[in-house]
Amino acid sequence: GAKPNDLAAIQVNPNSTDWILATVISQDPDTGMYQLADEDAESSKVFNLPESQVVVLGGVDRLSRGDIIYAVYPDTTSFYQATVVQPPKKIGGGDSFVMVHFKDDGDEHGITHDKAVSMQHVMRVPYSSY
């Protein structure tokens, strides 16, 4: 199960394909319900969500070029579909980063630039988003 302060992706509305970054506050072992805090610095929202709308992050270890994932877009707390362009590498002694192309992220010339995303901010495509 999740521990307090674990990062998670949450689907606030079960009918939406939008996932956002949150921090686990607690999980009720009897009901499986999670209490989570929005990771957005501007927000102080707390969510109570069932396990079906929570993906605890940090479980993705192997990624290959061409894999489709969900990743947090830089400087946001929102997950977007992305394609792996370079498998994860450790930077210095710390986090691993993966290089991705975000879907529909072309600049004014139609060029999609590589973006580095922490492996802590990556999940497999949720089954409900296919």
N, C-alpha and C positions, 0 to 999 in steps of 0.2 A: 504493500500500500504506500501511499504518499506520506511524506513527513512534512511538518510545518516548514515553511520557507522554500519548499520545492517549487520550481517553476512549472507551470502547466499552460497548455493551450485550452481555452474554453470556448464553447459554442453557447453564447448567451441565449440565443433563440434557436430551438431545435429545428425550426423550419428554414433556417438561413444557412448559407455556406460560409458565413463570416466567423473566423476564429480570432481570438485576441489573447494576449499574453497576460497571465495572472500568477499570483503567488498563493500557494496553499496555506490557509490558516489552520484548518483542521479537517479531518474526515471522520464521520460517525461510523464505527465498525459495524454497527447493527443495521443501519439503513443504507450505508454506502454513500450517503449524501456528503458532498464537499462544501466547505465554506472557503471562499477564495477572495483575495483582494485584487482589484484591477491594478496592473503594473504601470498604467499611464500616470505620470507624475501629477498631471492636472486633475486626476480623478480620485475620489476617495470611496468609490463604489465597492460594496461587498456583495458577492453573489453566493447564493445557495443553489447548488446544481447537482443533479444525479450523475453517477459515474459515466453514463452514456454520453454526457456533454463535456467530459474532462479527459484530456490526454496529458499524463504527467510526462514532462520532457526529460531528455537525457538518455533515452533508450535507443537512439539511433547510433550505431557504431560504424557500420560499413556503408559507404555510398560509392557508386561508380558514376563515371561520366555518362550523362544521358538519363539518369534517374530523375523521376518527377517527385518533388517533395513539396511540403509547405514550409515556408521559412518566414521569419519576422523581417519585414522590410526595414532597412537601416533608418534609424531615427524615428521609428514608429513602434507601436505595440500591436500591430496587425499582421496576421499571417497572410501570405499570398503564395500562389502556386509559382514554383520555380523549377528550373532544370539545372542539374549539377553540371558544371563545366570543368571543374577540377576537384578530385576527391579531397577529403579533409586532410589538413596538415596542422601540426602543432606549431604555434608561433611562440618563439622563446620558450619559457618553461610553463606557459599557462594554457589558455584555452586552445582548443582546436577550431579552426575555421574552414569552411567549405566555400568554394567560389561558385556562384550561381548566376544564371540569367533569370530575372523575374519575368513572368508572362506579361505581355503588353507594356514593357518598360523601355521601348525604343525612344531615343532622343529625337530632336526635330529632323534629323537626317535618316531616321529609321534604324539607327545602330543601337543594339542592346549592349550595354557595358557590363562587364563582370562586376559582381558585388560580393564582398566577403561577409559571411554570416557566421556567427558563433554556433558551434554544434549544439550549444545549450538552447538555441532558438530555432531548432529544426524538428519537424515530425514527418512521419510517413503521411501520405494523403489519406485523410480520414475516409472510412468506407462510405459515409453518407454523402461524400462530395463527388463521387463518380458520376 
